[in-house]
Amino acid sequence: MKQVCSYCKTTIGSVPPHDDPTESHGMCQACFDHFDRMFDGIDLNEYLDVFDEPVLVVEGGEGRAVAMNAPMADALGTPRHAVKGLLGGEVMECVYSRAPGGCGHTEHCPTCTIRNAVERTVAEGRPQRHVRCYLDRDD
């Protein structure tokens, strides 16, 4: 009987009877280690580091930054602790976030592709993928 991890679906090995084609489920060591850290109170930033792509977590409402993973910190060139509580445009250093009214309240914000993609993700519960956009920054 083939033994498969219930979480990541990798094959762990086999258990008797070995000629049985059905699957048995368990947990692989990598998933065990991951959940063991989570149960001990893993930091959200550390949890996000399992993703290779840049990830920024924002809270609902105003969209203030809660946490980000290492690839996002590297992409922004900003330490993780420096963005907590900032609005999305402030985190990404959008030039318009410093305009009168601030992030989310300028004439450019309603047509911001990044802002609209985030809002659609929240509203529809589905990620927005391969959305072409650009960001006006001072640099």
C-alpha positions as MATLAB code, in Angstrom:
seq = 'MKQVCSYCKTTIGSVPPHDDPTESHGMCQACFDHFDRMFDGIDLNEYLDVFDEPVLVVEGGEGRAVAMNAPMADALGTPRHAVKGLLGGEVMECVYSRAPGGCGHTEHCPTCTIRNAVERTVAEGRPQRHVRCYLDRDD';
ca = [
       0.000    0.000    0.000;
       1.433    3.319   -1.086;
       1.732    5.886    1.718;
       1.162    9.536    0.699;
       1.458   12.756    2.719;
      -2.042   14.089    3.359;
      -0.791   17.666    3.078;
       1.703   17.958    0.201;
       0.749   14.689   -1.586;
       4.341   13.434   -1.882;
       4.947    9.704   -1.630;
       6.329    8.813    1.791;
       6.879    5.130    1.149;
       4.870    1.954    1.386;
       3.298   -0.071    4.163;
       2.060   -3.675    4.216;
       0.377   -5.108    2.288;
       2.824   -3.951   -0.423;
       0.788   -5.425   -3.292;
      -2.337   -3.406   -2.360;
      -2.822   -0.579   -4.968;
      -4.744    1.714   -2.593;
      -3.228    4.662   -0.762;
      -2.675    5.166    2.930;
      -2.110    8.667    4.264;
       0.259   10.127    6.780;
       2.502   13.171    7.120;
       5.971   13.557    5.599;
       8.834   14.919    7.702;
       8.887   18.292    5.902;
       5.175   18.884    6.592;
       5.585   17.684   10.172;
       8.437   20.146   10.726;
       6.387   22.955    9.148;
       3.285   22.327   11.268;
       5.375   21.739   14.385;
       6.851   25.264   13.973;
       3.370   26.701   13.359;
       1.955   25.076   16.484;
       4.826   26.556   18.478;
       3.848   30.030   17.250;
       5.730   30.653   14.009;
       6.157   34.310   13.076;
       3.979   35.343   10.113;
       7.001   36.700    8.229;
       8.769   33.358    8.665;
       5.673   31.475    7.510;
       5.509   33.628    4.376;
       9.092   32.699    3.537;
       7.846   29.303    2.271;
       6.696   31.178   -0.857;
       9.317   31.854   -3.541;
       7.342   34.761   -5.000;
       7.222   38.167   -3.267;
       4.276   38.288   -0.834;
       2.897   41.288    1.042;
       0.025   40.733    3.472;
      -2.304   43.685    4.000;
      -5.261   43.915    6.322;
      -8.757   44.695    5.092;
     -10.185   48.147    5.305;
      -7.413   50.579    4.530;
      -4.977   47.937    3.272;
      -2.171   48.508    5.752;
       0.851   46.185    5.645;
       0.915   43.395    8.195;
       3.850   41.252    7.033;
       5.974   40.348    4.020;
       8.310   37.576    3.030;
      12.033   37.813    2.288;
      11.613   37.956   -1.529;
       9.300   40.971   -1.148;
      11.708   42.683    1.255;
      14.533   42.033   -1.232;
      12.455   43.333   -4.169;
      11.625   46.526   -2.275;
      15.061   46.904   -0.710;
      13.302   47.518    2.596;
      13.600   45.783    5.973;
      10.436   43.918    6.952;
       9.858   45.885   10.152;
       9.938   49.198    8.265;
       6.676   48.586    6.385;
       4.351   47.379    9.135;
       1.304   49.639    9.284;
       2.050   51.454    6.029;
      -0.482   51.628    3.209;
       0.271   49.529    0.119;
       1.396   52.466   -1.998;
       3.633   53.677    0.814;
       5.235   50.233    1.098;
       5.968   50.152   -2.627;
       7.072   53.802   -2.543;
       4.537   54.889   -5.130;
       5.273   58.507   -5.999;
       1.555   59.347   -5.710;
       1.362   58.078   -2.119;
       3.150   61.297   -1.110;
       0.802   63.533   -3.093;
      -1.913   65.576   -1.348;
      -4.535   63.158   -0.028;
      -2.021   60.325    0.271;
      -2.182   56.696   -0.763;
      -5.620   55.687   -1.968;
      -6.909   59.246   -2.205;
      -5.229   60.847   -5.219;
      -6.603   61.245   -8.734;
      -4.334   58.366   -9.842;
      -5.545   55.791   -7.301;
      -8.864   54.755   -8.916;
      -7.007   53.611  -12.049;
      -4.072   51.979  -10.227;
      -3.709   48.456  -11.640;
      -2.032   47.131   -8.492;
      -4.687   48.570   -6.184;
      -7.496   47.276   -8.414;
      -5.951   43.791   -8.601;
      -5.746   43.619   -4.794;
      -9.335   44.824   -4.428;
     -10.567   42.264   -7.012;
      -8.708   39.504   -5.188;
     -10.445   40.427   -1.945;
     -13.871   40.843   -3.559;
     -13.753   37.668   -5.666;
     -11.638   35.484   -3.393;
      -9.429   34.526   -6.352;
      -5.895   35.681   -7.106;
      -5.265   37.994  -10.024;
      -2.450   36.484  -12.092;
      -0.302   37.882  -14.878;
      -1.733   41.386  -14.519;
       0.512   43.793  -16.407;
       1.278   46.915  -14.419;
       3.946   49.460  -13.626;
       4.731   51.542  -10.599;
       5.773   55.194  -10.642;
       8.587   55.586   -8.116;
      11.164   58.306   -7.648;
      13.922   55.861   -8.606;
];
